[in-house]
Amino acid sequence: MPRRLSAQRGQGLLLILAFVAAFLLVVWAALTLASAAFLNLNGTRSDTQHTYALDAGLAYAIETNDSAAKGAGCQNTNGSFPLVYGSTTIMVAVTVTAVPGCKTNKPSYTVNVQAGSGRQLNAQISSSNAGKKATWAIDWEAYQ
């Protein structure tokens, strides 16, 4: 019968425990990275929804002032509306102000759109034919 040395008893168990600890460390790191990626995905989704809401507010401003320009033109308008994205509702507020020196045959407006809390778009829109053919240009826009 082979004889075991008493100093070697349990060394296999220590080796297995070391490998299990290393494996658990790798699993923990992978789960931490995965959870961070899922949290970032929700942030990206929220940013995308608010950006779409800001763009919808700018389109609302163009449509509203296209109708106004066919009449008197160069009138300030305000409006707000809810946008529903799944279970999320974003309130969009639009303020349209005629620029100084606005001409009824070439109206130009400064647009301020707010979506949710803290998201804002500033833009300037203009039409060269008083909106008769619904041709509007976005001269500039800035997201905040």
Disulfide bonds with the S-S distance in Angstrom:
Cys74-Cys102 1.96
